[in-house]
Amino acid sequence: MRSRVVISGWGLMSSAGRNIAEARPRLLAGECCLSALEESYRQHLKARYAGVVKSVWLDSARAEDRHLLLALAAAREALDS
């Protein structure tokens, strides 16, 4: 038996914006959403620039939990839309 999936909304957390309303105009304008990495990140990576999601509530999260918090925030937005 095949499972069916229904997509009921959109959610987004990215360097372009913390939701669809913030990110859409920047993406449509072709705006670069990359920023210079802080020194603490650069010492472990070869990259100098990245698309970092900046948010006060993420600053206190452990690095391992950051991706989970971003996914939950995007899921919450999708369910609310």
Secondary structure as GFF3:
##gff-version 3
##sequence-region A 1 81
A	DSSP	alpha_helix	20	28	.	.	.	ID=ss1
A	DSSP	beta_strand	35	36	.	.	.	ID=ss2
A	DSSP	alpha_helix	39	42	.	.	.	ID=ss3
A	DSSP	beta_strand	49	50	.	.	.	ID=ss4
A	DSSP	alpha_helix	56	59	.	.	.	ID=ss5
A	DSSP	alpha_helix	63	80	.	.	.	ID=ss6
###
